[in-house]
């Protein structure tokens, strides 16, 4: 009887100890979150560019410190509305991404992929933006240290260990990009960006849309139809082909259907009540409001 009571007492004490440790960890993460929220707001304030860069540098270091807390993978960081935090549909990882606006109208991108480590330990892969060093981004297979930076706002699973990310990319002072990125996670957590899953071009690794900064592009996943629906982007005049500051939606729509691990292109689809501009207002806090009916 004594042995039985000792076992019960041990289990109760162990349970209390575990709960107490979890509470302490959450309190620490709440403090980290408050610090990150303050730094994040400063990054998008009207500080000088060097000051914004310094705030971002501190933000990165603080985020890494926060994620070193045990079981941080489960902490949602709901106050960090200035960055994107996406969980993979299978909960195998989550991806952080954000932008830093520069005075010349371009952006730098930062990110990291967090995996749930053993015993709650940190497993983090930083994403290093090398946009302007990538010669052929449409067709390049890239690693985490050679990333075509973007701020992601949607993630879906395409096949085993393969995911599709939608990203916003304030690329240039006069034109913007949106990206359909394909991400693959191999054994050992090796991450590759870019994969030939687009049926209209078997060499295409990712789909990049270029359009004027004065417009807004619709690009969203339709879960009912199991497809990506998006604006058809064209130049305002055929003579302006290649001059992306004159590109925009023509109010028709195309789609990529999810089929057997591929993205099958389908032109001229019907899209009901598309809402434009919501991603942009979230991902670029300082950008002016965009009319929802933007197009040519």
Secondary structure by P-SEA (a helix, b strand, c coil): caaaaaaaaaaaaaaaaaaaaaaaaaaaaaaaaaaaaaaaaaaaccccaaaaaaaaaaaaaaaaaaacccccccccccccccbbbbbcccccbbbbbbcccccccccccccccccccccccbbbbbbbbcccccccccccccccccccccccccccccccccbbbbbcccccccbbbbbbbbbbbccccccccccccccccccccbbbbbbbccbbbbbbbbccccbbbbccccccccccccccccbbbcccbbbbbbcccbbbbbcccccccccccaaaaaaccccccccccccc
